[in-house]
Amino acid sequence: MTQFFYALMLCMFFSFALSVQAFAKEYVVGVEDINYYPLFNFSSKSIDHPSFTRDLLISFFEAHQLKFRFVALPIKRFDRWYIEQDIDFKFPDNSRWRVNSKDKLNIIYSDPVLQLEAGTYVRIENKNIEKKSVRKLVTVLGFYPTLWLDEVANKQVIMHEETVPLSIVKHVLYGNADGTNIDPNVIRSHLKQINKENEIVLAPNIKHEKYFYHLSSIKHPEIIQLFNIFLKDNPEILLSLKHKYGIEE
């Protein structure tokens, strides 16, 4: 009788385990639909291109045996993803990009993943340009020009938008724009690609500041906590990926 009981319990356990596995939730990670290499590189046609973001998040979710999938979403609606797309996570995210503050969303942000520099990047010969001399900036379609909001709103500065970062780099190089606010890691990657290394630099006389990439969620604070622990316990993974993709903080 005892053997039968244990056999029955064992059978029930494995049936339950298989059931849980079969119905385990697949988490949806919203990512930006753009080639912003080396930081990320996703599109609606492919989420398989190598990048820092892809490698890091795969490492995390697989370490915890969590099902997930990337969904590349339009940048133009970035601040509406949680409302319109029913995603579980967003990466990268930062509270500074909340355009529509009237939407009182209880967004939970992870500990910092990357520290990056928001600034204005110009041709090296214009390195000492002052903010008042900037008339035209070029950026990614849908990006939030945090440091230029007033000037753009007052039409003191024209903000031209492009969908391809390489085109943005070329606009600055060829003098079609005074500068850009895209990430310097992305700029360096494209300059190297076209053999123009070091020809676009930070304009130090124009306000610049540090900011962070975070993983965010509304629905899953417990997973954000797991991610924080993962970052703390695996600093070598972050260091390895920064080295692999040539990312400077």
C-alpha positions in Angstrom: 0.0 0.0 0.0 2.8 2.4 0.9 4.7 1.7 -2.3 1.5 2.3 -4.3 1.0 5.6 -2.5 4.5 6.8 -3.2 4.2 5.7 -6.8 0.9 7.6 -7.1 2.4 10.7 -5.5 5.4 10.5 -7.8 3.2 10.2 -10.9 1.1 13.2 -9.7 4.3 15.2 -9.1 5.6 14.6 -12.6 2.2 15.3 -14.2 2.1 18.6 -12.3 5.6 19.5 -13.3 4.9 18.8 -17.0 1.6 20.8 -16.7 3.5 23.8 -15.2 6.1 23.6 -17.9 3.6 23.3 -20.7 1.7 26.4 -19.5 4.6 28.4 -18.3 4.2 32.1 -19.1 6.1 33.5 -22.1 7.3 37.0 -21.2 7.2 39.6 -23.9 10.1 42.0 -23.9 9.5 45.2 -25.9 12.6 46.5 -27.7 13.0 49.4 -30.2 12.7 48.6 -33.9 16.0 50.0 -35.0 19.6 49.1 -35.7 21.2 51.0 -32.8 24.3 48.8 -32.8 26.2 48.0 -30.6 23.6 48.8 -27.9 20.8 46.9 -29.6 19.7 45.9 -33.1 16.1 44.7 -33.6 13.6 44.9 -36.3 10.1 43.5 -37.0 11.7 41.1 -39.5 14.5 39.8 -37.2 15.4 39.8 -33.6 18.4 37.7 -34.0 21.1 40.3 -34.8 23.9 40.3 -32.2 24.0 43.2 -29.7 24.7 44.0 -26.1 21.0 44.1 -25.2 20.2 40.8 -26.9 23.1 38.9 -25.3 22.5 40.3 -21.8 18.7 39.6 -21.7 19.2 36.1 -23.1 21.8 35.4 -20.4 19.4 36.6 -17.7 16.2 34.8 -18.9 18.0 31.6 -19.7 19.8 31.6 -16.3 16.4 31.5 -14.7 14.8 29.2 -17.2 12.1 31.7 -18.1 10.4 31.7 -21.5 10.5 35.0 -23.3 10.5 36.6 -26.7 11.6 40.0 -28.1 9.0 42.1 -29.9 10.4 45.0 -31.9 8.1 48.0 -31.5 7.9 51.5 -33.1 10.0 54.1 -31.3 7.5 56.8 -32.1 5.1 55.2 -29.6 7.7 54.3 -27.0 5.9 56.0 -24.1 2.7 54.1 -25.0 4.0 50.6 -25.2 2.7 49.5 -21.8 -0.7 50.8 -22.7 -1.0 49.7 -26.3 1.1 46.6 -26.6 0.5 44.7 -23.4 4.2 43.9 -23.0 5.8 42.5 -19.8 9.1 44.4 -20.0 10.8 47.2 -21.8 14.5 47.6 -22.6 16.1 50.0 -22.5 14.0 52.3 -20.4 14.5 55.5 -18.3 12.0 57.8 -16.5 13.5 60.7 -18.5 11.8 59.4 -21.6 8.3 59.6 -20.2 6.7 62.0 -22.7 3.1 61.6 -21.6 3.3 62.1 -17.8 -0.5 62.2 -17.5 -0.5 58.4 -17.9 0.0 57.5 -14.2 1.8 54.2 -14.9 3.4 52.3 -12.0 6.6 51.5 -13.8 9.3 49.7 -11.9 12.8 50.3 -13.1 15.7 47.9 -12.5 19.1 48.9 -11.1 21.3 50.6 -13.7 22.5 48.4 -16.5 24.6 50.8 -18.5 25.7 54.4 -17.7 25.7 56.4 -20.9 26.3 60.1 -21.8 23.5 62.3 -23.2 25.1 65.2 -25.1 25.5 66.9 -28.4 28.0 65.4 -30.9 29.5 67.5 -33.6 32.3 67.4 -36.2 35.7 67.6 -34.5 36.4 71.0 -36.0 33.3 72.3 -34.3 34.1 70.9 -31.0 34.0 74.2 -29.2 30.6 75.3 -30.5 28.2 77.0 -28.1 24.6 76.0 -27.7 23.4 79.3 -29.1 25.1 78.6 -32.4 23.3 75.3 -33.0 20.5 75.7 -35.5 19.9 72.2 -36.8 20.1 68.8 -35.0 19.5 65.4 -36.4 18.2 62.4 -34.4 16.4 59.1 -34.6 12.7 59.3 -35.5 10.9 59.0 -32.3 13.8 59.7 -29.9 13.1 62.1 -27.0 15.5 65.1 -27.3 15.7 65.6 -23.5 18.4 68.3 -23.5 16.9 70.3 -26.4 13.2 70.3 -25.5 12.9 74.1 -25.0 14.9 75.1 -28.1 12.9 72.7 -30.3 9.6 73.8 -28.8 10.5 77.5 -29.4 11.7 76.7 -32.9 15.2 78.0 -32.1 16.5 74.7 -33.3 15.2 72.5 -36.1 15.1 68.8 -35.2 15.4 66.6 -38.3 14.6 62.9 -37.8 16.0 59.9 -39.6 15.3 56.2 -39.2 18.9 55.0 -39.9 21.7 56.1 -37.5 24.3 55.8 -40.3 22.4 58.5 -42.2 22.5 60.7 -39.0 26.3 60.3 -38.7 26.7 61.2 -42.4 24.5 64.3 -42.0 26.8 65.6 -39.3 29.9 64.7 -41.2 28.8 66.5 -44.3 27.5 69.6 -42.6 23.8 69.0 -43.2 23.3 69.3 -39.4 25.2 71.0 -36.7 25.1 68.0 -34.4 23.2 65.0 -33.1 22.1 63.6 -29.8 22.4 59.8 -30.6 24.7 57.7 -28.4 28.5 58.0 -28.9 28.9 54.2 -29.0 26.6 54.1 -32.0 28.4 57.0 -33.6 31.8 55.4 -33.1 30.6 52.1 -34.6 29.4 53.9 -37.8 32.5 56.1 -38.0 34.6 53.0 -37.9 32.5 51.4 -40.6 33.1 54.2 -43.0 36.7 54.9 -42.0 36.0 58.2 -40.4 37.0 57.4 -36.8 37.2 60.3 -34.3 35.7 62.8 -36.7 32.6 63.3 -34.5 33.0 64.2 -30.8 31.2 65.5 -27.8 30.7 69.3 -27.7 31.8 70.0 -24.1 30.5 73.5 -24.0 26.9 72.3 -24.5 25.1 70.7 -21.5 25.7 67.0 -21.3 24.8 64.5 -18.5 25.0 60.9 -17.5 22.0 58.7 -17.6 21.2 55.0 -17.4 19.7 52.1 -19.2 17.2 50.1 -17.1 14.9 47.1 -17.6 11.4 48.1 -16.7 8.1 46.5 -16.0 4.6 47.2 -14.6 3.4 43.7 -14.1 6.4 41.8 -12.7 8.3 43.5 -9.9 9.5 40.0 -8.8 11.3 39.5 -12.1 12.9 43.0 -11.9 14.2 42.0 -8.4 15.7 38.8 -10.0 17.3 40.9 -12.6 18.8 43.2 -10.0 20.3 40.1 -8.2 21.6 38.8 -11.6 23.4 42.1 -12.3 24.9 42.2 -8.8 26.0 38.5 -8.9 27.4 38.5 -12.4 29.5 41.6 -13.0 31.8 39.6 -15.2 28.9 39.1 -17.7 28.5 42.9 -18.1 32.2 43.5 -18.4 32.5 40.8 -21.0 29.7 42.1 -23.1 31.0 45.7 -22.9 34.3 44.5 -24.1 32.8 42.3 -26.8 30.8 45.2 -28.3 33.3 48.0 -27.6 30.9 49.9 -25.3 32.3 52.8 -23.4 30.5 54.2 -20.4 
